[in-house]
Amino acid sequence: GMVKKTHIVELVNRRVTDILDVAEAALPPDQFRAFRKVTLNAFGRKGLEGELDGLRWPVDSEEREGRGRNI
């Protein structure tokens, strides 16, 4: 199947969650909050996810064929 941005974001978010779980167990609350903010910014809309939005993604065949539209 075709890779979509949502698939990549899903895979990244799963790993970010794991990293944040470890950090929460290892860091005092104030340090964890700071680490969490930096991590979410790095991988979220302000970071990786935003950069993925800027890339060109293949249009899947349903969109390309204009399913449900009168062309």
N, C-alpha and C positions, 0 to 999 in steps of 0.2 A: 504494500500500500504506500501511498504518498505520505511523506513526512509533512506535518503541519506545525506551525508555531505552537499551537496549544499542546501538542505532544511533547515538545521540547520543554516548555514551561512546566508541564506536569512532572517530568522526570527531574528537572532541576529543583522544583519545590519539594519533592520527596526527600532529596538529599539535604536541602537547606533545613528542613524540619529535623532530620537526624542530627545535623551539626548543632542546631540550636538546643536540642535536648541534652547533648553532651556539655555544651557551654553552660547551660543552666545548672547542671549538676556540679560543674567545676568552679563556677565564678560566684562571688558575692552578688547579691541582687542589683546593686547599682552598676557594677561592671557588666553584668549580664544584660541589663537594659541597654547600655551603650553598645555592647557587642551586637545585640539583636538589631538595633537600629541601623548600624553600619552594614550588617549582613543583608538585611532586607532591602536597603537602598542599593547595595551592590548587585543584587539579583532581581530586584523588582523593576517597576516602571522607570525609576530613575537610573537604572543600570542595565543589566543584561536584557531584561524583557523589553525595555524601551529600545535597545539597540536591535533586537530581533524584529521589532516593528519597522525599523528603518530598512530592513533587507527586502529584496524581492523574493516572493514566495510563489511557487507554481500555483496556478489557478486550477482547482480540481475540475473534472470533466462536466459535472453538473452545472457549475457556475459558467463554464465556458460555453456550454450548449444553451444557456439561458432557459433552463427548465422552469416552467411556470410563467414565462414571460412571452408576450406577443412581440416578435421582432419583425 
